[in-house]
C-alpha cells in the first residue's frame, strides 16, 4: 500500500475529496456557518513536522495546499485544545477562525462574521473532528501530539 503524504497508508478506495464534501454538507445541514472549511494533516515523518492543508471553498471545490500557517497549525495541534479566534477584524474578509485538533491534524473553518460559532456548534464540530479521526483514511499511528512533544 502506498504511503500518503502524511506518512500513513491510505485505505483502498479512500477519497479525501468525498470526505471533505460530506463534512461540509454535514456542517451546512446542521446550520454551522462557514466560508471555507478544511482539514490540516500533520506529517510527523518529516523533521520538523509539516502540514498539508486540504481546503474547500464556498462552491464545494477542494484543493490541496502547502499550509502557509504550518507553525501555527502545529502549535494548535500539539496543544490538543480547540482554538477559536472569534474576531479577526484586521484580516478581512475573514473575521472568525476555529481549529479543532484531532490525531492527524486540525479541522478548520472560517467565516466573514465575528463570533460566528455558538457553543453548541463548537461541540458539533468537535464531534465531527472525532469522526474524522476515525474515518480519515489513514491507519492510526503511534504519533500523537503528546508523543511528538516528547520526541
KEKE-3310 file (N, C-alpha, C; in steps of 0.2 Angstrom, whole numbers, plus 5000, padded with zeros to 4 digits):
npx = (5004:5003:5011:5004:5003:5004:5012:5005:4997:4985:4968:4961:4952:4949:4944:4948:4942:4929:4926:4929:4918:4907:4909:4908:4894:4887:4890:4883:4870:4868:4867:4879:4888:4899:4913:4925:4931:4942:4954:4968:4983:4995:5011:5021:5032:5042:5055:5058:5041:5028:5014:5000:4987:4970:4958:4942:4932:4918:4910:4911:4922:4937:4955:4972:4984:5000:5002:5002:5002:5009:5017:5008:4997:5003:5006:4993:4989:4998:4995:4982:4970:4954:4955:4949:4947:4938:4936:4943:4946:4956:4959:4952:4943:4940:4934:4933:4939:4941:4950:4950:4958:4963:4969:4977:4979:4971:4954:4947:4938:4932:4924:4915:4909:4911:4912:4905:4902:4892:4892:4886:4887:4901:4903:4897:4906:4918:4914:4913:4926:4931:4925:4931:4944:4943:4939:4947:4955:4968:4979:4979:4992:5007:5011:5006:5000:5005:5015:5023:5028:5036:5046)
npy = (4994:5011:5025:5039:5057:5061:5052:5040:5025:5024:5019:5007:5014:5025:5042:5058:5070:5067:5064:5077:5084:5078:5081:5095:5096:5091:5100:5111:5106:5105:5118:5126:5140:5144:5149:5145:5128:5116:5103:5101:5091:5084:5080:5069:5062:5069:5080:5096:5093:5094:5102:5099:5106:5104:5112:5118:5127:5140:5136:5122:5116:5108:5109:5105:5111:5118:5122:5139:5143:5134:5133:5139:5130:5118:5121:5123:5110:5102:5107:5102:5107:5115:5129:5145:5158:5172:5184:5192:5205:5213:5205:5205:5197:5187:5185:5177:5162:5145:5131:5114:5102:5085:5068:5067:5080:5096:5101:5114:5130:5145:5161:5175:5184:5190:5180:5169:5155:5146:5139:5127:5123:5123:5112:5102:5103:5098:5085:5081:5082:5071:5061:5062:5059:5045:5041:5045:5039:5035:5024:5022:5030:5028:5040:5055:5071:5073:5063:5068:5080:5074:5069)
npz = (5000:4996:5003:5011:5009:5022:5028:5032:5028:5016:5015:5003:4990:4997:4997:4999:4995:4994:5007:5013:5006:5012:5025:5024:5019:5030:5040:5034:5034:5048:5051:5053:5052:5038:5028:5021:5023:5030:5031:5040:5038:5048:5046:5053:5050:5044:5049:5053:5058:5046:5038:5028:5019:5016:5008:5006:4996:4996:4985:4986:4980:4982:4986:4987:4997:5002:5018:5023:5036:5044:5056:5065:5065:5069:5082:5087:5085:5093:5106:5108:5111:5107:5096:5095:5086:5088:5082:5070:5066:5058:5048:5035:5022:5031:5047:5058:5065:5067:5074:5076:5085:5080:5079:5068:5063:5061:5061:5052:5051:5044:5044:5038:5048:5064:5080:5075:5078:5089:5106:5105:5092:5091:5099:5091:5080:5086:5088:5075:5071:5079:5073:5060:5064:5066:5053:5043:5033:5035:5043:5060:5069:5079:5083:5091:5096:5109:5110:5100:5106:5116:5109)
capx = (5000:5007:5011:5000:5008:5005:5016:5001:4994:4978:4964:4960:4946:4948:4944:4948:4938:4922:4926:4928:4912:4902:4910:4905:4887:4885:4890:4878:4864:4867:4867:4885:4890:4906:4915:4929:4932:4947:4957:4976:4986:5001:5016:5026:5038:5047:5058:5052:5034:5025:5007:4997:4980:4965:4953:4936:4929:4911:4907:4911:4928:4943:4961:4977:4989:5005:5000:5006:5002:5011:5019:5003:4993:5007:5005:4987:4988:5002:4991:4977:4964:4951:4957:4943:4948:4931:4935:4950:4944:4961:4960:4946:4936:4939:4934:4932:4943:4941:4954:4949:4963:4962:4975:4982:4979:4965:4948:4947:4933:4932:4918:4916:4906:4914:4908:4900:4900:4889:4895:4883:4891:4908:4903:4896:4912:4922:4911:4915:4934:4932:4923:4936:4950:4941:4937:4951:4958:4975:4979:4981:5000:5009:5012:5001:5003:5009:5021:5028:5031:5041:5052)
capy = (5000:5017:5030:5045:5062:5062:5046:5035:5021:5025:5013:5006:5017:5031:5048:5064:5075:5064:5065:5084:5086:5075:5086:5102:5096:5090:5107:5116:5104:5107:5126:5128:5144:5143:5152:5139:5123:5112:5098:5101:5085:5085:5074:5069:5058:5074:5084:5096:5091:5098:5102:5099:5109:5102:5117:5118:5134:5140:5132:5115:5113:5107:5109:5103:5117:5118:5127:5145:5144:5127:5133:5140:5124:5113:5124:5121:5103:5100:5109:5097:5111:5119:5136:5148:5165:5173:5191:5194:5211:5215:5200:5205:5196:5183:5188:5172:5156:5139:5125:5108:5096:5078:5064:5068:5087:5100:5103:5122:5133:5152:5165:5183:5187:5188:5176:5165:5149:5145:5134:5121:5122:5121:5105:5098:5102:5093:5078:5079:5080:5065:5056:5062:5055:5038:5039:5049:5035:5034:5020:5026:5029:5029:5048:5059:5077:5072:5059:5072:5084:5071:5067)
capz = (5000:4995:5009:5010:5010:5029:5031:5034:5022:5014:5014:4996:4988:5001:4993:5003:4992:4996:5014:5014:5004:5017:5031:5023:5019:5036:5043:5032:5036:5055:5052:5056:5046:5036:5022:5019:5028:5028:5036:5040:5040:5051:5044:5058:5047:5042:5054:5058:5056:5041:5037:5021:5020:5011:5009:5002:4995:4997:4980:4987:4977:4986:4984:4992:4998:5007:5023:5025:5043:5047:5063:5069:5065:5073:5089:5089:5086:5099:5112:5109:5113:5102:5096:5092:5086:5086:5079:5067:5062:5054:5042:5031:5024:5036:5054:5063:5063:5073:5073:5081:5083:5080:5080:5062:5061:5063:5056:5052:5047:5045:5042:5037:5053:5071:5084:5071:5080:5095:5110:5103:5085:5093:5101:5085:5076:5090:5086:5068:5071:5082:5067:5055:5066:5065:5046:5039:5028:5037:5049:5066:5070:5086:5084:5093:5098:5115:5108:5096:5110:5119:5105)
cpx = (5004:5006:5008:5005:5009:5009:5012:4998:4987:4974:4962:4953:4945:4949:4943:4943:4930:4921:4925:4921:4906:4903:4906:4897:4884:4885:4884:4871:4863:4867:4873:4887:4898:4907:4919:4930:4938:4950:4965:4979:4993:5005:5021:5032:5043:5049:5061:5046:5032:5017:5005:4990:4976:4959:4948:4933:4921:4907:4907:4917:4933:4949:4966:4982:4995:5003:5005:5007:5004:5013:5013:4998:4997:5006:4998:4986:4992:4998:4985:4970:4961:4953:4952:4945:4942:4931:4942:4949:4949:4962:4954:4947:4935:4939:4934:4935:4942:4945:4952:4954:4960:4969:4980:4982:4974:4960:4947:4941:4934:4925:4919:4913:4910:4909:4903:4898:4898:4893:4892:4886:4898:4908:4902:4902:4918:4920:4913:4922:4935:4931:4928:4942:4949:4941:4941:4955:4965:4974:4982:4989:5001:5011:5006:5004:5007:5015:5026:5031:5037:5047:5057)
cpy = (5006:5022:5036:5051:5063:5056:5040:5031:5023:5019:5013:5010:5023:5038:5054:5069:5073:5066:5073:5087:5084:5079:5092:5102:5095:5096:5111:5113:5105:5114:5129:5133:5143:5147:5147:5134:5119:5107:5099:5095:5086:5079:5074:5064:5063:5078:5090:5094:5096:5098:5103:5101:5106:5107:5116:5125:5134:5137:5124:5112:5113:5107:5107:5109:5115:5124:5133:5146:5138:5128:5135:5134:5119:5115:5122:5114:5100:5102:5105:5101:5115:5127:5140:5156:5169:5180:5193:5200:5214:5211:5200:5201:5191:5186:5183:5165:5151:5134:5120:5103:5089:5074:5066:5076:5091:5101:5111:5125:5141:5155:5172:5187:5185:5184:5172:5158:5149:5140:5127:5119:5120:5113:5100:5097:5098:5086:5076:5078:5073:5059:5056:5058:5047:5036:5043:5046:5034:5029:5024:5024:5030:5036:5051:5066:5077:5068:5064:5077:5081:5069:5072)
cpz = (5000:5002:5007:5011:5018:5032:5033:5028:5022:5013:5006:4995:4992:4996:4998:5001:4994:5003:5016:5012:5009:5023:5030:5022:5025:5040:5041:5034:5044:5056:5054:5050:5045:5029:5019:5025:5026:5033:5035:5043:5042:5049:5048:5056:5045:5049:5051:5054:5051:5041:5030:5023:5014:5012:5004:5002:4996:4991:4981:4983:4982:4983:4989:4992:5003:5012:5024:5032:5047:5054:5068:5070:5069:5080:5091:5090:5092:5105:5113:5111:5107:5102:5092:5092:5083:5083:5076:5062:5057:5048:5038:5024:5029:5043:5059:5061:5069:5070:5078:5080:5084:5079:5074:5060:5065:5058:5057:5048:5048:5042:5042:5043:5060:5075:5080:5073:5087:5099:5107:5096:5086:5095:5095:5081:5079:5088:5079:5067:5074:5076:5062:5057:5065:5057:5041:5033:5029:5043:5055:5067:5078:5088:5086:5095:5104:5114:5104:5100:5114:5115:5103)
residu = (UNK:UNK:UNK:UNK:UNK:UNK:UNK:UNK:UNK:UNK:UNK:UNK:UNK:UNK:UNK:UNK:UNK:UNK:UNK:UNK:UNK:UNK:UNK:UNK:UNK:UNK:UNK:UNK:UNK:UNK:UNK:UNK:UNK:UNK:UNK:UNK:UNK:UNK:UNK:UNK:UNK:UNK:UNK:UNK:UNK:UNK:UNK:UNK:UNK:UNK:UNK:UNK:UNK:UNK:UNK:UNK:UNK:UNK:UNK:UNK:UNK:UNK:UNK:UNK:UNK:UNK:UNK:UNK:UNK:UNK:UNK:UNK:UNK:UNK:UNK:UNK:UNK:UNK:UNK:UNK:UNK:UNK:UNK:UNK:UNK:UNK:UNK:UNK:UNK:UNK:UNK:UNK:UNK:UNK:UNK:UNK:UNK:UNK:UNK:UNK:UNK:UNK:UNK:UNK:UNK:UNK:UNK:UNK:UNK:UNK:UNK:UNK:UNK:UNK:UNK:UNK:UNK:UNK:UNK:UNK:UNK:UNK:UNK:UNK:UNK:UNK:UNK:UNK:UNK:UNK:UNK:UNK:UNK:UNK:UNK:UNK:UNK:UNK:UNK:UNK:UNK:UNK:UNK:UNK:UNK:UNK:UNK:UNK:UNK:UNK:UNK)
# end
